[in-house]
Amino acid sequence: MLENTKYITEVWLNSNGIFPSGACALGKALKDKRYLEVLALKRNDIGITGIRELESALQLSKTIRELDLSGN
């Protein structure tokens, strides 16, 4: 669903059991989302692998204003 949405601005997925593999998939889906402002993924156990993948994806977003990775 995220891959087909061009102008997504907010993603709220707190406490959804995303884990590292899910964070990697999410990072790939968010790579071309240049309008993303909020990404909330707290308490998902995404680990360092998932965080690195998300970091790579978010480098393209010039509009990110809120990133919540607490509890990971």
PDB file of N, H, CA, C and O in Angstrom:
ATOM      1  N   MET A   1       0.817  -1.185   0.000  1.00  0.00           N
ATOM      2  CA  MET A   1       0.000   0.000   0.000  1.00  0.00           C
ATOM      3  C   MET A   1       0.865   1.254   0.000  1.00  0.00           C
ATOM      4  O   MET A   1       0.566   2.196  -0.734  1.00  0.00           O
ATOM      5  N   LEU A   2       1.924   1.297   0.796  1.00  0.00           N
ATOM      6  H   LEU A   2       2.167   0.532   1.392  1.00  0.00           H
ATOM      7  CA  LEU A   2       2.780   2.478   0.850  1.00  0.00           C
ATOM      8  C   LEU A   2       3.475   2.744  -0.474  1.00  0.00           C
ATOM      9  O   LEU A   2       3.687   3.898  -0.847  1.00  0.00           O
ATOM     10  N   GLU A   3       3.826   1.689  -1.181  1.00  0.00           N
ATOM     11  H   GLU A   3       3.653   0.752  -0.878  1.00  0.00           H
ATOM     12  CA  GLU A   3       4.530   1.862  -2.448  1.00  0.00           C
ATOM     13  C   GLU A   3       3.665   2.549  -3.496  1.00  0.00           C
ATOM     14  O   GLU A   3       4.194   3.217  -4.384  1.00  0.00           O
ATOM     15  N   ASN A   4       2.352   2.400  -3.410  1.00  0.00           N
ATOM     16  H   ASN A   4       1.923   1.857  -2.688  1.00  0.00           H
ATOM     17  CA  ASN A   4       1.440   2.991  -4.389  1.00  0.00           C
ATOM     18  C   ASN A   4       0.951   4.377  -3.996  1.00  0.00           C
ATOM     19  O   ASN A   4       0.160   4.975  -4.725  1.00  0.00           O
ATOM     20  N   THR A   5       1.397   4.895  -2.875  1.00  0.00           N
ATOM     21  H   THR A   5       2.040   4.409  -2.283  1.00  0.00           H
ATOM     22  CA  THR A   5       0.965   6.192  -2.389  1.00  0.00           C
ATOM     23  C   THR A   5       2.112   7.180  -2.557  1.00  0.00           C
ATOM     24  O   THR A   5       3.126   7.084  -1.866  1.00  0.00           O
ATOM     25  N   LYS A   6       1.954   8.120  -3.465  1.00  0.00           N
ATOM     26  H   LYS A   6       1.130   8.198  -4.026  1.00  0.00           H
ATOM     27  CA  LYS A   6       3.041   9.029  -3.793  1.00  0.00           C
ATOM     28  C   LYS A   6       3.246  10.126  -2.743  1.00  0.00           C
ATOM     29  O   LYS A   6       4.388  10.447  -2.416  1.00  0.00           O
ATOM     30  N   TYR A   7       2.190  10.693  -2.221  1.00  0.00           N
ATOM     31  H   TYR A   7       1.262  10.432  -2.486  1.00  0.00           H
ATOM     32  CA  TYR A   7       2.298  11.868  -1.365  1.00  0.00           C
ATOM     33  C   TYR A   7       2.004  11.586   0.102  1.00  0.00           C
ATOM     34  O   TYR A   7       1.386  12.415   0.771  1.00  0.00           O
ATOM     35  N   ILE A   8       2.422  10.461   0.607  1.00  0.00           N
ATOM     36  H   ILE A   8       2.924   9.788   0.064  1.00  0.00           H
ATOM     37  CA  ILE A   8       2.185  10.127   2.012  1.00  0.00           C
ATOM     38  C   ILE A   8       2.982  11.082   2.909  1.00  0.00           C
ATOM     39  O   ILE A   8       4.155  11.351   2.649  1.00  0.00           O
ATOM     40  N   THR A   9       2.341  11.586   3.958  1.00  0.00           N
ATOM     41  H   THR A   9       1.388  11.368   4.169  1.00  0.00           H
ATOM     42  CA  THR A   9       3.010  12.540   4.846  1.00  0.00           C
ATOM     43  C   THR A   9       3.227  11.978   6.249  1.00  0.00           C
ATOM     44  O   THR A   9       4.139  12.423   6.946  1.00  0.00           O
ATOM     45  N   GLU A  10       2.415  11.014   6.681  1.00  0.00           N
ATOM     46  H   GLU A  10       1.674  10.653   6.115  1.00  0.00           H
ATOM     47  CA  GLU A  10       2.546  10.470   8.034  1.00  0.00           C
ATOM     48  C   GLU A  10       2.390   8.956   8.030  1.00  0.00           C
ATOM     49  O   GLU A  10       1.532   8.405   7.342  1.00  0.00           O
ATOM     50  N   VAL A  11       3.245   8.292   8.817  1.00  0.00           N
ATOM     51  H   VAL A  11       3.942   8.740   9.376  1.00  0.00           H
ATOM     52  CA  VAL A  11       3.148   6.850   9.033  1.00  0.00           C
ATOM     53  C   VAL A  11       3.230   6.622  10.537  1.00  0.00           C
ATOM     54  O   VAL A  11       4.246   6.927  11.160  1.00  0.00           O
ATOM     55  N   TRP A  12       2.172   6.092  11.112  1.00  0.00           N
ATOM     56  H   TRP A  12       1.346   5.844  10.606  1.00  0.00           H
ATOM     57  CA  TRP A  12       2.087   5.795  12.546  1.00  0.00           C
ATOM     58  C   TRP A  12       1.912   4.290  12.707  1.00  0.00           C
ATOM     59  O   TRP A  12       0.834   3.758  12.442  1.00  0.00           O
ATOM     60  N   LEU A  13       2.965   3.602  13.139  1.00  0.00           N
ATOM     61  H   LEU A  13       3.841   4.033  13.354  1.00  0.00           H
ATOM     62  CA  LEU A  13       2.907   2.147  13.303  1.00  0.00           C
ATOM     63  C   LEU A  13       3.500   1.736  14.656  1.00  0.00           C
ATOM     64  O   LEU A  13       4.253   0.766  14.731  1.00  0.00           O
ATOM     65  N   ASN A  14       3.173   2.451  15.694  1.00  0.00           N
ATOM     66  H   ASN A  14       2.561   3.239  15.633  1.00  0.00           H
ATOM     67  CA  ASN A  14       3.671   2.140  17.030  1.00  0.00           C
ATOM     68  C   ASN A  14       3.128   0.796  17.521  1.00  0.00           C
ATOM     69  O   ASN A  14       1.957   0.476  17.321  1.00  0.00           O
ATOM     70  N   SER A  15       3.994   0.023  18.164  1.00  0.00           N
ATOM     71  H   SER A  15       4.946   0.283  18.327  1.00  0.00           H
ATOM     72  CA  SER A  15       3.615  -1.252  18.798  1.00  0.00           C
ATOM     73  C   SER A  15       2.916  -2.218  17.843  1.00  0.00           C
ATOM     74  O   SER A  15       1.861  -2.762  18.170  1.00  0.00           O
ATOM     75  N   ASN A  16       3.499  -2.430  16.673  1.00  0.00           N
ATOM     76  H   ASN A  16       4.357  -1.988  16.408  1.00  0.00           H
ATOM     77  CA  ASN A  16       2.909  -3.318  15.680  1.00  0.00           C
ATOM     78  C   ASN A  16       3.744  -4.557  15.373  1.00  0.00           C
ATOM     79  O   ASN A  16       3.447  -5.277  14.420  1.00  0.00           O
ATOM     80  N   GLY A  17       4.774  -4.815  16.159  1.00  0.00           N
ATOM     81  H   GLY A  17       5.016  -4.230  16.933  1.00  0.00           H
ATOM     82  CA  GLY A  17       5.586  -6.007  15.934  1.00  0.00           C
ATOM     83  C   GLY A  17       6.248  -6.020  14.562  1.00  0.00           C
ATOM     84  O   GLY A  17       6.197  -7.027  13.856  1.00  0.00           O
ATOM     85  N   ILE A  18       6.857  -4.926  14.191  1.00  0.00           N
ATOM     86  H   ILE A  18       6.899  -4.108  14.765  1.00  0.00           H
ATOM     87  CA  ILE A  18       7.461  -4.807  12.870  1.00  0.00           C
ATOM     88  C   ILE A  18       8.762  -5.592  12.766  1.00  0.00           C
ATOM     89  O   ILE A  18       8.997  -6.245  11.750  1.00  0.00           O
ATOM     90  N   PHE A  19       9.608  -5.549  13.780  1.00  0.00           N
ATOM     91  H   PHE A  19       9.417  -5.018  14.606  1.00  0.00           H
ATOM     92  CA  PHE A  19      10.879  -6.276  13.827  1.00  0.00           C
ATOM     93  C   PHE A  19      11.809  -5.845  12.693  1.00  0.00           C
ATOM     94  O   PHE A  19      11.390  -5.071  11.832  1.00  0.00           O
ATOM     95  N   PRO A  20      13.059  -6.321  12.663  1.00  0.00           N
ATOM     96  CA  PRO A  20      14.027  -5.876  11.652  1.00  0.00           C
ATOM     97  C   PRO A  20      13.595  -6.122  10.208  1.00  0.00           C
ATOM     98  O   PRO A  20      13.746  -5.239   9.364  1.00  0.00           O
ATOM     99  N   SER A  21      13.069  -7.288   9.915  1.00  0.00           N
ATOM    100  H   SER A  21      12.946  -8.006  10.601  1.00  0.00           H
ATOM    101  CA  SER A  21      12.684  -7.581   8.521  1.00  0.00           C
ATOM    102  C   SER A  21      11.561  -6.657   8.043  1.00  0.00           C
ATOM    103  O   SER A  21      11.562  -6.222   6.891  1.00  0.00           O
ATOM    104  N   GLY A  22      10.627  -6.364   8.904  1.00  0.00           N
ATOM    105  H   GLY A  22      10.626  -6.717   9.840  1.00  0.00           H
ATOM    106  CA  GLY A  22       9.545  -5.449   8.554  1.00  0.00           C
ATOM    107  C   GLY A  22      10.044  -4.031   8.371  1.00  0.00           C
ATOM    108  O   GLY A  22       9.570  -3.312   7.491  1.00  0.00           O
ATOM    109  N   ALA A  23      11.012  -3.617   9.207  1.00  0.00           N
ATOM    110  H   ALA A  23      11.398  -4.201   9.921  1.00  0.00           H
ATOM    111  CA  ALA A  23      11.585  -2.281   9.077  1.00  0.00           C
ATOM    112  C   ALA A  23      12.343  -2.152   7.759  1.00  0.00           C
ATOM    113  O   ALA A  23      12.319  -1.097   7.125  1.00  0.00           O
ATOM    114  N   CYS A  24      13.012  -3.221   7.352  1.00  0.00           N
ATOM    115  H   CYS A  24      13.031  -4.077   7.867  1.00  0.00           H
ATOM    116  CA  CYS A  24      13.716  -3.208   6.063  1.00  0.00           C
ATOM    117  C   CYS A  24      12.723  -3.050   4.913  1.00  0.00           C
ATOM    118  O   CYS A  24      12.960  -2.270   3.991  1.00  0.00           O
ATOM    119  N   ALA A  25      11.626  -3.779   4.965  1.00  0.00           N
ATOM    120  H   ALA A  25      11.433  -4.412   5.714  1.00  0.00           H
ATOM    121  CA  ALA A  25      10.592  -3.673   3.930  1.00  0.00           C
ATOM    122  C   ALA A  25       9.960  -2.282   3.939  1.00  0.00           C
ATOM    123  O   ALA A  25       9.693  -1.704   2.885  1.00  0.00           O
ATOM    124  N   LEU A  26       9.728  -1.761   5.122  1.00  0.00           N
ATOM    125  H   LEU A  26       9.945  -2.230   5.978  1.00  0.00           H
ATOM    126  CA  LEU A  26       9.157  -0.425   5.251  1.00  0.00           C
ATOM    127  C   LEU A  26      10.119   0.625   4.697  1.00  0.00           C
ATOM    128  O   LEU A  26       9.699   1.550   4.001  1.00  0.00           O
ATOM    129  N   GLY A  27      11.404   0.483   5.004  1.00  0.00           N
ATOM    130  H   GLY A  27      11.746  -0.269   5.569  1.00  0.00           H
ATOM    131  CA  GLY A  27      12.405   1.402   4.470  1.00  0.00           C
ATOM    132  C   GLY A  27      12.404   1.426   2.959  1.00  0.00           C
ATOM    133  O   GLY A  27      12.490   2.494   2.353  1.00  0.00           O
ATOM    134  N   LYS A  28      12.309   0.263   2.344  1.00  0.00           N
ATOM    135  H   LYS A  28      12.240  -0.605   2.836  1.00  0.00           H
ATOM    136  CA  LYS A  28      12.267   0.185   0.884  1.00  0.00           C
ATOM    137  C   LYS A  28      11.008   0.845   0.334  1.00  0.00           C
ATOM    138  O   LYS A  28      11.055   1.505  -0.704  1.00  0.00           O
ATOM    139  N   ALA A  29       9.895   0.672   1.017  1.00  0.00           N
ATOM    140  H   ALA A  29       9.857   0.136   1.860  1.00  0.00           H
ATOM    141  CA  ALA A  29       8.637   1.271   0.579  1.00  0.00           C
ATOM    142  C   ALA A  29       8.639   2.792   0.733  1.00  0.00           C
ATOM    143  O   ALA A  29       7.929   3.492   0.011  1.00  0.00           O
ATOM    144  N   LEU A  30       9.434   3.301   1.671  1.00  0.00           N
ATOM    145  H   LEU A  30      10.011   2.733   2.257  1.00  0.00           H
ATOM    146  CA  LEU A  30       9.457   4.740   1.936  1.00  0.00           C
ATOM    147  C   LEU A  30      10.544   5.489   1.167  1.00  0.00           C
ATOM    148  O   LEU A  30      10.618   6.714   1.259  1.00  0.00           O
ATOM    149  N   LYS A  31      11.374   4.798   0.425  1.00  0.00           N
ATOM    150  H   LYS A  31      11.315   3.803   0.351  1.00  0.00           H
ATOM    151  CA  LYS A  31      12.522   5.443  -0.222  1.00  0.00           C
ATOM    152  C   LYS A  31      12.160   6.599  -1.143  1.00  0.00           C
ATOM    153  O   LYS A  31      12.919   7.564  -1.225  1.00  0.00           O
ATOM    154  N   ASP A  32      11.053   6.540  -1.822  1.00  0.00           N
ATOM    155  H   ASP A  32      10.436   5.756  -1.756  1.00  0.00           H
ATOM    156  CA  ASP A  32      10.697   7.623  -2.744  1.00  0.00           C
ATOM    157  C   ASP A  32       9.609   8.545  -2.184  1.00  0.00           C
ATOM    158  O   ASP A  32       8.978   9.290  -2.933  1.00  0.00           O
ATOM    159  N   LYS A  33       9.395   8.494  -0.902  1.00  0.00           N
ATOM    160  H   LYS A  33       9.907   7.888  -0.292  1.00  0.00           H
ATOM    161  CA  LYS A  33       8.368   9.330  -0.275  1.00  0.00           C
ATOM    162  C   LYS A  33       8.994  10.655   0.181  1.00  0.00           C
ATOM    163  O   LYS A  33       9.349  10.817   1.349  1.00  0.00           O
ATOM    164  N   ARG A  34       9.119  11.566  -0.731  1.00  0.00           N
ATOM    165  H   ARG A  34       8.831  11.435  -1.680  1.00  0.00           H
ATOM    166  CA  ARG A  34       9.808  12.827  -0.477  1.00  0.00           C
ATOM    167  C   ARG A  34       8.996  13.808   0.370  1.00  0.00           C
ATOM    168  O   ARG A  34       9.525  14.842   0.779  1.00  0.00           O
ATOM    169  N   TYR A  35       7.731  13.509   0.641  1.00  0.00           N
ATOM    170  H   TYR A  35       7.302  12.669   0.309  1.00  0.00           H
ATOM    171  CA  TYR A  35       6.882  14.407   1.404  1.00  0.00           C
ATOM    172  C   TYR A  35       6.614  13.908   2.824  1.00  0.00           C
ATOM    173  O   TYR A  35       5.815  14.500   3.549  1.00  0.00           O
ATOM    174  N   LEU A  36       7.271  12.836   3.218  1.00  0.00           N
ATOM    175  H   LEU A  36       7.920  12.355   2.629  1.00  0.00           H
ATOM    176  CA  LEU A  36       7.064  12.253   4.540  1.00  0.00           C
ATOM    177  C   LEU A  36       7.481  13.231   5.631  1.00  0.00           C
ATOM    178  O   LEU A  36       8.609  13.723   5.633  1.00  0.00           O
ATOM    179  N   GLU A  37       6.572  13.511   6.554  1.00  0.00           N
ATOM    180  H   GLU A  37       5.655  13.111   6.552  1.00  0.00           H
ATOM    181  CA  GLU A  37       6.842  14.437   7.655  1.00  0.00           C
ATOM    182  C   GLU A  37       6.950  13.727   8.994  1.00  0.00           C
ATOM    183  O   GLU A  37       7.737  14.139   9.846  1.00  0.00           O
ATOM    184  N   VAL A  38       6.175  12.666   9.199  1.00  0.00           N
ATOM    185  H   VAL A  38       5.535  12.331   8.507  1.00  0.00           H
ATOM    186  CA  VAL A  38       6.127  11.969  10.483  1.00  0.00           C
ATOM    187  C   VAL A  38       6.290  10.465  10.261  1.00  0.00           C
ATOM    188  O   VAL A  38       5.596   9.862   9.442  1.00  0.00           O
ATOM    189  N   LEU A  39       7.218   9.879  11.005  1.00  0.00           N
ATOM    190  H   LEU A  39       7.781  10.368  11.670  1.00  0.00           H
ATOM    191  CA  LEU A  39       7.375   8.423  11.020  1.00  0.00           C
ATOM    192  C   LEU A  39       7.465   7.994  12.476  1.00  0.00           C
ATOM    193  O   LEU A  39       8.446   8.286  13.159  1.00  0.00           O
ATOM    194  N   ALA A  40       6.444   7.306  12.942  1.00  0.00           N
ATOM    195  H   ALA A  40       5.647   7.069  12.387  1.00  0.00           H
ATOM    196  CA  ALA A  40       6.373   6.866  14.334  1.00  0.00           C
ATOM    197  C   ALA A  40       6.375   5.337  14.382  1.00  0.00           C
ATOM    198  O   ALA A  40       5.424   4.684  13.953  1.00  0.00           O
ATOM    199  N   LEU A  41       7.461   4.788  14.910  1.00  0.00           N
ATOM    200  H   LEU A  41       8.234   5.318  15.258  1.00  0.00           H
ATOM    201  CA  LEU A  41       7.638   3.335  14.970  1.00  0.00           C
ATOM    202  C   LEU A  41       8.070   2.866  16.351  1.00  0.00           C
ATOM    203  O   LEU A  41       8.799   1.880  16.464  1.00  0.00           O
ATOM    204  N   LYS A  42       7.644   3.538  17.383  1.00  0.00           N
ATOM    205  H   LYS A  42       7.052   4.338  17.291  1.00  0.00           H
ATOM    206  CA  LYS A  42       8.121   3.154  18.716  1.00  0.00           C
ATOM    207  C   LYS A  42       7.608   1.777  19.126  1.00  0.00           C
ATOM    208  O   LYS A  42       6.538   1.334  18.708  1.00  0.00           O
ATOM    209  N   ARG A  43       8.421   1.111  19.972  1.00  0.00           N
ATOM    210  H   ARG A  43       9.290   1.471  20.312  1.00  0.00           H
ATOM    211  CA  ARG A  43       8.117  -0.217  20.518  1.00  0.00           C
ATOM    212  C   ARG A  43       7.823  -1.260  19.436  1.00  0.00           C
ATOM    213  O   ARG A  43       6.774  -1.904  19.454  1.00  0.00           O
ATOM    214  N   ASN A  44       8.759  -1.420  18.493  1.00  0.00           N
ATOM    215  H   ASN A  44       9.611  -0.896  18.478  1.00  0.00           H
ATOM    216  CA  ASN A  44       8.603  -2.401  17.432  1.00  0.00           C
ATOM    217  C   ASN A  44       9.765  -3.375  17.315  1.00  0.00           C
ATOM    218  O   ASN A  44       9.763  -4.228  16.427  1.00  0.00           O
ATOM    219  N   ASP A  45      10.751  -3.267  18.188  1.00  0.00           N
ATOM    220  H   ASP A  45      10.753  -2.574  18.909  1.00  0.00           H
ATOM    221  CA  ASP A  45      11.914  -4.168  18.163  1.00  0.00           C
ATOM    222  C   ASP A  45      12.560  -4.256  16.784  1.00  0.00           C
ATOM    223  O   ASP A  45      12.874  -5.348  16.311  1.00  0.00           O
ATOM    224  N   ILE A  46      12.761  -3.103  16.136  1.00  0.00           N
ATOM    225  H   ILE A  46      12.506  -2.216  16.520  1.00  0.00           H
ATOM    226  CA  ILE A  46      13.310  -3.117  14.783  1.00  0.00           C
ATOM    227  C   ILE A  46      14.825  -3.307  14.749  1.00  0.00           C
ATOM    228  O   ILE A  46      15.375  -3.674  13.710  1.00  0.00           O
ATOM    229  N   GLY A  47      15.495  -3.068  15.851  1.00  0.00           N
ATOM    230  H   GLY A  47      15.048  -2.771  16.694  1.00  0.00           H
ATOM    231  CA  GLY A  47      16.930  -3.320  15.933  1.00  0.00           C
ATOM    232  C   GLY A  47      17.764  -2.407  15.057  1.00  0.00           C
ATOM    233  O   GLY A  47      17.236  -1.565  14.331  1.00  0.00           O
ATOM    234  N   ILE A  48      19.066  -2.583  15.135  1.00  0.00           N
ATOM    235  H   ILE A  48      19.495  -3.267  15.726  1.00  0.00           H
ATOM    236  CA  ILE A  48      19.999  -1.734  14.401  1.00  0.00           C
ATOM    237  C   ILE A  48      19.890  -1.944  12.893  1.00  0.00           C
ATOM    238  O   ILE A  48      20.053  -0.996  12.125  1.00  0.00           O
ATOM    239  N   THR A  49      19.620  -3.155  12.468  1.00  0.00           N
ATOM    240  H   THR A  49      19.488  -3.926  13.091  1.00  0.00           H
ATOM    241  CA  THR A  49      19.468  -3.434  11.032  1.00  0.00           C
ATOM    242  C   THR A  49      18.299  -2.645  10.455  1.00  0.00           C
ATOM    243  O   THR A  49      18.422  -2.018   9.403  1.00  0.00           O
ATOM    244  N   GLY A  50      17.175  -2.680  11.144  1.00  0.00           N
ATOM    245  H   GLY A  50      17.075  -3.190  11.999  1.00  0.00           H
ATOM    246  CA  GLY A  50      15.996  -1.938  10.694  1.00  0.00           C
ATOM    247  C   GLY A  50      16.213  -0.446  10.731  1.00  0.00           C
ATOM    248  O   GLY A  50      15.773   0.274   9.834  1.00  0.00           O
ATOM    249  N   ILE A  51      16.895   0.028  11.771  1.00  0.00           N
ATOM    250  H   ILE A  51      17.253  -0.557  12.499  1.00  0.00           H
ATOM    251  CA  ILE A  51      17.162   1.460  11.884  1.00  0.00           C
ATOM    252  C   ILE A  51      18.059   1.925  10.739  1.00  0.00           C
ATOM    253  O   ILE A  51      17.839   2.999  10.179  1.00  0.00           O
ATOM    254  N   ARG A  52      19.048   1.143  10.392  1.00  0.00           N
ATOM    255  H   ARG A  52      19.227   0.270  10.846  1.00  0.00           H
ATOM    256  CA  ARG A  52      19.940   1.512   9.266  1.00  0.00           C
ATOM    257  C   ARG A  52      19.173   1.581   7.946  1.00  0.00           C
ATOM    258  O   ARG A  52      19.393   2.483   7.137  1.00  0.00           O
ATOM    259  N   GLU A  53      18.286   0.639   7.740  1.00  0.00           N
ATOM    260  H   GLU A  53      18.107  -0.093   8.397  1.00  0.00           H
ATOM    261  CA  GLU A  53      17.491   0.650   6.504  1.00  0.00           C
ATOM    262  C   GLU A  53      16.589   1.879   6.452  1.00  0.00           C
ATOM    263  O   GLU A  53      16.453   2.508   5.403  1.00  0.00           O
ATOM    264  N   LEU A  54      15.979   2.217   7.569  1.00  0.00           N
ATOM    265  H   LEU A  54      16.090   1.705   8.422  1.00  0.00           H
ATOM    266  CA  LEU A  54      15.128   3.400   7.624  1.00  0.00           C
ATOM    267  C   LEU A  54      15.952   4.670   7.423  1.00  0.00           C
ATOM    268  O   LEU A  54      15.511   5.603   6.754  1.00  0.00           O
ATOM    269  N   GLU A  55      17.140   4.699   8.000  1.00  0.00           N
ATOM    270  H   GLU A  55      17.498   3.941   8.544  1.00  0.00           H
ATOM    271  CA  GLU A  55      18.018   5.854   7.832  1.00  0.00           C
ATOM    272  C   GLU A  55      18.329   6.078   6.355  1.00  0.00           C
ATOM    273  O   GLU A  55      18.293   7.210   5.872  1.00  0.00           O
ATOM    274  N   SER A  56      18.625   5.022   5.660  1.00  0.00           N
ATOM    275  H   SER A  56      18.654   4.103   6.052  1.00  0.00           H
ATOM    276  CA  SER A  56      18.909   5.103   4.227  1.00  0.00           C
ATOM    277  C   SER A  56      17.708   5.667   3.466  1.00  0.00           C
ATOM    278  O   SER A  56      17.868   6.519   2.593  1.00  0.00           O
ATOM    279  N   ALA A  57      16.526   5.200   3.793  1.00  0.00           N
ATOM    280  H   ALA A  57      16.396   4.507   4.503  1.00  0.00           H
ATOM    281  CA  ALA A  57      15.310   5.662   3.117  1.00  0.00           C
ATOM    282  C   ALA A  57      15.016   7.118   3.431  1.00  0.00           C
ATOM    283  O   ALA A  57      14.594   7.864   2.547  1.00  0.00           O
ATOM    284  N   LEU A  58      15.227   7.532   4.657  1.00  0.00           N
ATOM    285  H   LEU A  58      15.570   6.926   5.375  1.00  0.00           H
ATOM    286  CA  LEU A  58      14.866   8.887   5.075  1.00  0.00           C
ATOM    287  C   LEU A  58      15.842   9.956   4.608  1.00  0.00           C
ATOM    288  O   LEU A  58      15.538  11.145   4.701  1.00  0.00           O
ATOM    289  N   GLN A  59      16.991   9.566   4.116  1.00  0.00           N
ATOM    290  H   GLN A  59      17.238   8.600   4.040  1.00  0.00           H
ATOM    291  CA  GLN A  59      17.943  10.546   3.594  1.00  0.00           C
ATOM    292  C   GLN A  59      17.369  11.302   2.408  1.00  0.00           C
ATOM    293  O   GLN A  59      17.786  12.428   2.139  1.00  0.00           O
ATOM    294  N   LEU A  60      16.435  10.715   1.705  1.00  0.00           N
ATOM    295  H   LEU A  60      16.096   9.800   1.924  1.00  0.00           H
ATOM    296  CA  LEU A  60      15.808  11.374   0.561  1.00  0.00           C
ATOM    297  C   LEU A  60      14.723  12.358   0.970  1.00  0.00           C
ATOM    298  O   LEU A  60      14.394  13.269   0.210  1.00  0.00           O
ATOM    299  N   SER A  61      14.170  12.186   2.152  1.00  0.00           N
ATOM    300  H   SER A  61      14.438  11.446   2.770  1.00  0.00           H
ATOM    301  CA  SER A  61      13.073  13.035   2.598  1.00  0.00           C
ATOM    302  C   SER A  61      13.616  14.327   3.196  1.00  0.00           C
ATOM    303  O   SER A  61      14.330  14.309   4.198  1.00  0.00           O
ATOM    304  N   LYS A  62      13.275  15.422   2.583  1.00  0.00           N
ATOM    305  H   LYS A  62      12.694  15.437   1.769  1.00  0.00           H
ATOM    306  CA  LYS A  62      13.719  16.725   3.069  1.00  0.00           C
ATOM    307  C   LYS A  62      12.691  17.348   4.020  1.00  0.00           C
ATOM    308  O   LYS A  62      12.925  18.421   4.577  1.00  0.00           O
ATOM    309  N   THR A  63      11.555  16.672   4.200  1.00  0.00           N
ATOM    310  H   THR A  63      11.365  15.801   3.746  1.00  0.00           H
ATOM    311  CA  THR A  63      10.470  17.247   4.979  1.00  0.00           C
ATOM    312  C   THR A  63      10.236  16.567   6.319  1.00  0.00           C
ATOM    313  O   THR A  63       9.337  16.972   7.056  1.00  0.00           O
ATOM    314  N   ILE A  64      11.016  15.545   6.659  1.00  0.00           N
ATOM    315  H   ILE A  64      11.746  15.216   6.060  1.00  0.00           H
ATOM    316  CA  ILE A  64      10.788  14.816   7.906  1.00  0.00           C
ATOM    317  C   ILE A  64      10.963  15.770   9.088  1.00  0.00           C
ATOM    318  O   ILE A  64      11.993  16.432   9.219  1.00  0.00           O
ATOM    319  N   ARG A  65       9.946  15.830   9.939  1.00  0.00           N
ATOM    320  H   ARG A  65       9.109  15.293   9.831  1.00  0.00           H
ATOM    321  CA  ARG A  65      10.016  16.716  11.103  1.00  0.00           C
ATOM    322  C   ARG A  65       9.858  15.957  12.409  1.00  0.00           C
ATOM    323  O   ARG A  65      10.206  16.472  13.471  1.00  0.00           O
ATOM    324  N   GLU A  66       9.337  14.737  12.341  1.00  0.00           N
ATOM    325  H   GLU A  66       9.055  14.319  11.478  1.00  0.00           H
ATOM    326  CA  GLU A  66       9.167  13.927  13.547  1.00  0.00           C
ATOM    327  C   GLU A  66       9.509  12.474  13.244  1.00  0.00           C
ATOM    328  O   GLU A  66       8.949  11.868  12.330  1.00  0.00           O
ATOM    329  N   LEU A  67      10.434  11.926  14.024  1.00  0.00           N
ATOM    330  H   LEU A  67      10.888  12.418  14.766  1.00  0.00           H
ATOM    331  CA  LEU A  67      10.839  10.534  13.898  1.00  0.00           C
ATOM    332  C   LEU A  67      10.873   9.946  15.288  1.00  0.00           C
ATOM    333  O   LEU A  67      11.650  10.395  16.130  1.00  0.00           O
ATOM    334  N   ASP A  68      10.048   8.953  15.544  1.00  0.00           N
ATOM    335  H   ASP A  68       9.417   8.588  14.859  1.00  0.00           H
ATOM    336  CA  ASP A  68       9.998   8.321  16.871  1.00  0.00           C
ATOM    337  C   ASP A  68      10.365   6.850  16.748  1.00  0.00           C
ATOM    338  O   ASP A  68       9.585   6.035  16.254  1.00  0.00           O
ATOM    339  N   LEU A  69      11.566   6.532  17.205  1.00  0.00           N
ATOM    340  H   LEU A  69      12.199   7.194  17.606  1.00  0.00           H
ATOM    341  CA  LEU A  69      12.054   5.158  17.225  1.00  0.00           C
ATOM    342  C   LEU A  69      12.298   4.690  18.652  1.00  0.00           C
ATOM    343  O   LEU A  69      13.043   3.734  18.869  1.00  0.00           O
ATOM    344  N   SER A  70      11.691   5.340  19.609  1.00  0.00           N
ATOM    345  H   SER A  70      11.087   6.117  19.432  1.00  0.00           H
ATOM    346  CA  SER A  70      11.910   4.982  21.013  1.00  0.00           C
ATOM    347  C   SER A  70      11.418   3.570  21.303  1.00  0.00           C
ATOM    348  O   SER A  70      10.456   3.099  20.698  1.00  0.00           O
ATOM    349  N   GLY A  71      12.072   2.920  22.211  1.00  0.00           N
ATOM    350  H   GLY A  71      12.854   3.303  22.703  1.00  0.00           H
ATOM    351  CA  GLY A  71      11.674   1.575  22.615  1.00  0.00           C
ATOM    352  C   GLY A  71      12.039   0.495  21.617  1.00  0.00           C
ATOM    353  O   GLY A  71      11.463  -0.593  21.644  1.00  0.00           O
ATOM    354  N   ASN A  72      12.977   0.775  20.747  1.00  0.00           N
ATOM    355  H   ASN A  72      13.445   1.659  20.725  1.00  0.00           H
ATOM    356  CA  ASN A  72      13.407  -0.224  19.779  1.00  0.00           C
ATOM    357  C   ASN A  72      14.759  -0.757  20.144  1.00  0.00           C
ATOM    358  O   ASN A  72      15.294  -1.615  19.442  1.00  0.00           O
TER     359      ASN A  72
END
